[in-house]
Amino acid sequence: MAVPRTLNDIFFNGLDRFGQKPVALRTKRDGRWHDIPYTEVRDNVQWLAAGLRELGIQAGSNIAILAENRPEWAYADYACLTIRCADVPIYPTLPPNQISYILRDSGAVAIVVSTRAQLDKILSIRQPDVLPALRHIIAVDADAVGPGVLSFSDLLDRGRAALTKYPAWRADALGAKPEDLATLIYTSGTTGDPKGVMLTHGNLCSNVVAGLKSLDCRDTDECLSFLPLSHVFERMAGHYCMWQSGVVINYAQSVDTVSADIVERKPTIVLSVPRLYEKIYAKVLEGAAASPIKKKIFNWARANGETWAEHVLAKQPVPAMLGLKKAIANKLVFKKLQQRTGGQLRYFVSGGAPLSAEIAKFFFAAGLPIYEGYGLTETSPVITVNSKAYVKIGTVGRAIEGVEVRIAPDGEILTRGPHVMKGYYNKPQATAEVIDREGWFHTGDIGMVDAEGF
C-alpha cells in the first residue's frame, strides 16, 4: 500500500482495504446501537458530495460544520474533502456571536448543522449584510427546519439522483495535492479574535502517518469518539487515524454518557483529555475510602502495583514475589477499574492539557496505560507522544517521525516539519510572528528535552 499523501488518499484507502468489514462506524439512536458498514459510509459521502456540487459549490470553497460527534460529521467532512473544498469545524458549544465571526472570517458558502438548537443559532445571525457569503444551510435532524433550510436527507437524495453527472468523483478527489487547504480550524481567541489555522492535506496526512508509527492501531480495535471533532486532536487521531487503520468508531451519545458508553461498547482504544482520567481516579479513591479495610487493601495494591510499574517502565526484570503481589493486586483492586473501562481496553491516549504523573502511574499499574502526547492546532496537532515502545511517565514523549523539536535559549519549544500549518487565514502578520524564516514554529510553551529525547 502506498503511503497516503492526502486525506482523500486516507479515505479511499480505508474503503479499499476494509470495505468488506461489516462495521465502520456505530451510533446509538432510539436506545440501541446501529452498525454502519463501509459501503453505507461511501454511499453517503458520494451522494453528499454530488449534492453539494448540485448546489453550485465549487472546489476551493469553504464549508462549515456545526455539529456534535455523529456519523453525519464524518460524511460532511469527507464529502467536502472529496470535492476539493476546505471545511470549517465549529464547536457546538459556541454562542451565535462567535459562530458569526468564524463564518464571516472564513467566507463559508454553506453550513451543515446537526440539531434544531444549532439551527436556531444560525437563523439568529443569518443576515445578508452580516454573512454575505453564506448561501446554504443544511440541517441533519428532521425537526431542524426553517426558511431557506435544506434537509440533509433531501440533499443526499438530490446527490444520488445526479451521480451520473459526476462519474470522475474518485479520480477528482485523488487529484488533491498535499499543499491544498483541507481545513480552517479557529483557535479559541483568548487574546483578541480567533485565528483560522490553515491546515493542508499534507499537514494532517503527515501527522496521521507518523502518529500511527508511534501508536498501535489494529483493524480489530474499536474506539469511542467523544472529544469534539471540531478539535484537531479528535479529528486527526480519533477520525483519520482510526479510519486509516480500520478501527471501528463508536460515537458516544454525549460527553455526559461517556462512562456508560465505555461499559456498553467495550472499546480497546480511548482518546481523552486528562479530565476523564481525573474523574475515574477520583471515583476509585472514593470507593477505597468507604471503609478502613477497603482503604488498607487499596493502599497495599497501589503500592505494589506502582513498584511493579517502576520495574517495567525502567525495563528491569520483575522479581517473582513482586509479580505474585501484582497478580493479587489485580484481582483485589485493578480488575474492578478495568471493568469500569469496559474490560477490553488496550490503552488510552491523553492530550490537550497536562496529565498528573500520579494518575498516569496508577493507571499504568492497573494495566491501563495512558500514552500522553503534546501538540497544538497549528501543528496538526501531534509533536510528541509516548508509546508502548517508548514511555516515560511525567513527560509528553518523544518527537514523532519527521518532526523536529528544538528548545530556544529562553526555554520555548520550537518545532519544524510537515506538520506545521500553512499559516493563519488572511493574517500574514500573525503568521510571521509565529513561523520564523527558517520554518520553525514558535509554540509559546516552555519545555525541556531529556537525555533520552523525552
C-alpha angles and dihedrals in degrees: 000000000000116000108259115247099183138032088249088059087054093049096050092039088058092050093047097045102037104020092116093056112107096226132043101152134012130200136176118236129165092000099307138084118251123205117221114199124213091252090059092049090050093048094048092047093048094046092047091047090052090045091054090049089051088057087061095253110158131208110272094039123125120237122190126219118203105178146114119249107292138126092270089062089060093045092050093047096049092042091055092047095047093054088049096250126133119235127220111211114206125197108248089220094063119111121239096260093057092044089051091054092051094047092048096045094046094044089225110190094198140017131205112210126188110206144019089259092054091045091053089057091055095044089053092058101032103115121138092230091051100040106019095164097051107101105154136044114191116191124198106196118073093234093052098098134141145134112315092003118138118207119236091230092051091051090050090051091048091051093047090053090051100046094112089063090062106045092149095057095124096040091048091049092049088052089073113117128223090245093055116111111255104174146358111217116187119220119227093260098225087159109042126318120348114267123224108235109212109217118181130210087255094051095055096034093053089051092051093049094046094040092054090055088061099039123056108229120169134187088242091061129100127200135194115230115208109126107096113276085215085072116081094228094063092036095055101033105026096037113026099027092048093048092047089052099043093245115158109243114215113194112218113229090236141325088271094058097049095107092051093042091053091054092046100045099033096211121200094209128038126180117200148147117255093263092080093052091046091054093048091047092048090053091050091051090047091053092047091054093056093098138000092249092050090049092050093050091046094050091048092049093046094048093051093041092053093047087052089048092052090055093047094046091049088048090239124145113265112236113241094242092050089049090054092049090049091052090053091046089053092055096043102041120353098055090063091055091049090053090050088059094049100272096256102072116136097180147335127227119213129198144138097066138022117288119220111249089219091059093043091052093047093051091047089052089050091057092254105110117197112208106206121206140178136218147115137240087255090059099052075256119272120086099153137005139173117238140185090267096044117028131152119171114229092035133084092231136245127316112274119243115293094014121115121207126190132174113224119223089261092052098258117146112239124187136187134184146081091311095067113106125253088240142271114312112259090347109103093159093053089047092052090052093061104030113056127207092268091056097255114146113218106220098193087228127116120229149140136220118223128218092272094051097257 
